[in-house]
Structure formats: C-alpha cells, structure tokens
Amino acid sequence: MAELNIQAGHSRKAGVRHSKKLSTRVDLTPMVDLGFLLITFFIVTTTWSKPHALELRMPAKGDSSNIGKNAALTLVALDEHKVFYYHGNLPDALKEGTFGISGYGQNGGIGDLIRQKQAAMDKFYKGGRKELMLLLKPCPEASYRNVLNLLDKMLINQVGRYALLDISGEEKVQIQQISASRNY
C-alpha cells in the first residue's frame, strides 16, 4: 500500500515558514498481482484457434466423367509463376482462341479469370457458378508454391468443384509450343 513519511522540517532562519515535505512511496505489488491474474484469466478463457486443412478431393480411378464444355476451366501451373489456362478441352480452345497465359497478380491475374468465368456461368449456364469445374494440372517444372497459389485462388473465389490432375504429354507439348511462339 501507499505510505507517507513525515519528516520534521527545521527552519534555518527565523521567521521563514517552510512547508513540510512529504515523501510518498507507492507499493505496486498488488497491481502486478492483478495484472498476472488478468493475463492468466484471458489465456485460460480464450479459445485456441485450430489450424484448418484444405480438403483435397481427388477423382476416383475409373471412367472419366463428362463435364460440359462451357463448365470446365483448366489451369496448368508452369514455371516462373505463370499459369496456362483454357476453357473446355484443349483442341477446341486452340481453335477458338479461348486460352492464354496469366500470372498470380491481384489485377489481371488468374483470380480475375476465375471470377469472369463464374460471372459468365451465372448468366448463361443453368446451374450458375456452382457448376464450374476447375481442373488443376501442374507441370513437372512448376514449383510446389505455384500449385498452392492455384489452390488458394480456388478457395478465395469459392470454387466448389475442382480436381488436381496430371498433365498429359500431348498437353505439355502443345503448351510449350504456344509459350515459345508467343514469347510468354
């Protein structure tokens, strides 16, 4: 607790009154105790956040499923933080020009492309954006970080249907030819 120490003041000169000087000493022990009690209380009563894992659904081995041409968007993770994309299947996309190479940036990146596809499906597709099937195909040259970036973009844009697939040799050759010819 606080205590006051009073010392008697002696005047050196007669007739001059000096006020008495009081010294104070504050004991902070109860305040420190209260601080530790509050810290302990808040630590015990808070809920610890648990890490959330991404549920990765892989396609079952067997017959391939038929996905509507307009409902499929394929993203191929390339090296150097690039993504090759095409709508539908690759031969049709090459004929129609519905393919390209993008990056992971905020503006003009692969996230914008996914949102554009979802908006188009909302307008023209019976099931809307829920019917979008995102096919993720990493190249052997792609880093693990690039694949995680694609999965993050999928989660951010709330894509419910997706599959992580291996890239075929034919797709790899065609994508390399396109990348070389367009200087991407």
Summary of the structure (lengths in Angstrom):
residues: 184
radius of gyration: 34.0
end to end distance: 74.7
largest distance: 113.0
contacts: 408
relative contact order: 0.13
helix: 40%
strand: 18%
